[in-house]
Amino acid sequence: MKRTLIGRALVAGVLAAPVHAHDKDFVVIVNAFNPFVTIRTDDLSRIFLKKTATWSNGQTAQPVDQSEGSNLRRRFTASVLNRDTGSVKSYWQQQVFSGRAVPPPALDTDAAVLEFVRQHPYGVGYVSASTPLTSEVRVIAVVR
């Protein structure tokens, strides 16, 4: 019984590990106004793929991507969306063609993503982990 509880605790700790724990090259950021401090990976994926349009409090989510060819976008896409960038591009082509949705804006720099998130109270994006953040944005923990 004791071993089972210890095993479950270890598994729970692994499953709750932040995404950026093994992808230390990016962090997910939100506007400082946003009340959420954590988000599940699958919820973040649904926001970025616009399968859901709102945060759990009903506020409209405003995701922003890095530029299409960036290494940071490739790593985020693999880690959070569990896809490669080619399949995500195909997904968006289907969404646009069918009139369901358009992809999040794609910006060229970490500074541009920071500015977008700063200007949108429920904005969410990702930047290099080494990017200095202002008091108007903060890191949100992404848990599996």
N, C-alpha and C positions, 0 to 999 in steps of 0.2 A: 504494500500500500504506500509506504513512504517513498519507494523508488518511483512509483507511478506519479505521485504528486510532484516530485522533483523533476521528473521527465516532462510533465505537462508544463511546469513553470519554465523550464528551459525552452520548450517549443514556443510557448506564448511570448517569451522574451525575444526570440528570433523573429517571430511573425510580426511583432510590434516594432521591429527595428526601422528607423527612418530610412527612406530610400537613399538619401544622400550619405548614409553611413558607408555604402559601398560604391557610391558614385559621388565622390567628394569634389568632382569638378563642377557641379552645379548645385544651386539651391533654388527652391521654389519660393517666390515672394508674393506678398499681397499688400494692399494698401493698409497703412497703420489703422485706419478706421474699421477695417474688417474685424469682426469680433472672434473669428475662428483662429485657433492656435494649432490645430491639427486637421489633417484631411487624409482619408484613406486613399491609397493608390487608385483603386477602381473608381472612386468618386472623382478624383482629379482627371483620370482618363476620360470619363464620361463628359466632364466639362470641356476638355480640350477637343473632343470629338463632337461636341455639341449634341450629345445624346440626351443631355439634360441642360436646361438653360438657366437653372437657378441653383443657388446655394441652398443648404437645408433650411435656412430661415426664410426662403421665398424670394430673396433679392436676386436680381439678374446677374449672373456670372459673366465676366468680361475677360476671357482668356486672350493672351497675346503670345505669339510664337517668335522664335528667333528666325533668321533668314533660312530659306529652304536648303541651301547647301552647307550650312554651318555644322561643324563637328559637334557643337553643343546640342544642336537640335537632334542630330543622330543619336547621341547618348540619351537625351531626354526621351525621345520616341521609343527607343529600345527598352529603357528602364521603366517608364511610366505607362506608355501605351502598349507595350509588349508587341510591337510591330517594327518593321523597318520603314524607312522614309518612303520607299517606293510604294508600299502597300497603303500608307497613309495618303499619299498623293492620289492614288487610284480611288480610295475611299472618298476623298473630297471631290474628285471629278464626277463620281456617281451622285453625290449629294447635290452638287451644283446643277448638274444636268437634269435631275429629277425635281429641282426647285425646292428641296427640303431645307438646305442650309448652305451657308458660305463658310469657308475656313476662317479661323481667327486671323487677325492681321499679323503679318510677318515683318519684323523690324530687324534692321541690319546690325545693331550694336546693343550691348548690355545697357548703355546709357539711355538709348531710346526705349528699351523695355522698362527700365526704371521709371522713366518719365511717364510712359503710358500708365503704369500701375499707380504712380503717384497721382495722376489726374482722374483716375476712375476708382471710386470707393470700393467697388467689388471686383476690381481688376485682379488678375492672377497671371504670373509669368514665371520665367526662370532665367537665371543669369549665372555667370561663372561664379564659383564659390569665393573667388578672390576679389570680386567686385565690391567696392565700398558702398554701403547702403546709407541713405539719409534717414532721418527720424520719421519721414513720411511713408516709408515702406518697411516691411519686416519679413523675416523668414517664417514660413509656416512649415511645421513638421509634417512630413508625408510618411504615413505608416502603412505597412502591408496588411 
